[in-house]
Amino acid sequence: MQRQLIESPDVEVIQGGTILFNTLVNAEGDAISYNEENGIFTINQTGYYLVNWWVAADGATTNAGTNYSLNVNGT
């Protein structure tokens, strides 16, 4: 499954908030699901999975930097 956030003027990611992905790029099978209300991906089948993620942030704000984290099972 591949999802992404296509930013628009009304999308704001607040400090400490969850990024909610608003665009489904592809979904093959039902091994992974995504809850659009809380931003949680769920792996529904036992197996080995490769998780890739990246961030592209616009540096035009007055913010000195941007930090993101990936939580697995709440850790």
C-alpha positions in Angstrom: 0.0 0.0 0.0 1.2 3.5 -0.8 -0.4 6.6 0.6 0.7 10.2 0.6 -0.3 13.6 1.8 -1.0 16.0 -1.0 -0.8 19.3 0.7 -3.3 22.0 0.0 -3.8 25.4 1.6 -6.3 24.0 4.2 -3.9 21.1 5.4 -1.9 21.9 8.5 0.2 19.4 10.4 0.4 20.6 14.0 3.3 20.0 16.3 3.0 16.6 17.9 0.1 15.8 15.6 -0.5 12.8 13.3 0.0 13.1 9.6 -3.2 12.0 7.9 -2.5 10.8 4.3 -5.2 12.0 2.0 -4.3 10.3 -1.3 -4.2 6.5 -2.1 -1.4 5.9 -4.6 -1.8 2.1 -4.9 -3.2 -0.8 -2.9 -2.4 -4.4 -3.9 -4.3 -6.9 -1.8 -5.7 -6.6 1.7 -2.6 -7.3 3.8 -2.3 -3.7 4.9 -5.1 -1.3 5.7 -5.2 2.4 6.6 -7.6 4.2 8.9 -8.1 7.7 7.5 -9.5 9.0 10.8 -6.5 8.3 13.0 -3.7 7.7 10.5 -2.9 4.2 11.6 -1.7 1.5 9.2 -2.5 -2.1 10.2 -0.8 -5.2 8.9 -3.5 -7.8 8.7 -1.5 -10.8 7.7 1.6 -12.5 9.2 4.7 -12.1 7.1 7.8 -10.0 6.4 7.2 -6.4 5.3 9.5 -3.6 4.1 8.4 -0.2 5.3 9.8 2.8 3.4 8.9 6.4 4.2 10.3 9.8 3.3 9.4 13.5 3.9 9.8 16.5 1.6 9.1 19.7 3.6 9.0 23.2 2.3 11.6 25.3 4.2 9.9 28.6 3.4 8.5 29.1 7.0 10.3 30.6 10.0 10.7 27.2 11.5 14.3 26.2 12.2 13.7 22.6 11.3 11.2 19.7 11.0 11.2 16.4 12.9 9.1 13.3 12.1 9.0 9.9 13.7 7.6 6.5 12.7 5.9 4.7 15.6 5.6 0.9 15.4 3.2 -0.7 17.9 3.1 2.5 19.8 6.8 2.7 20.4 
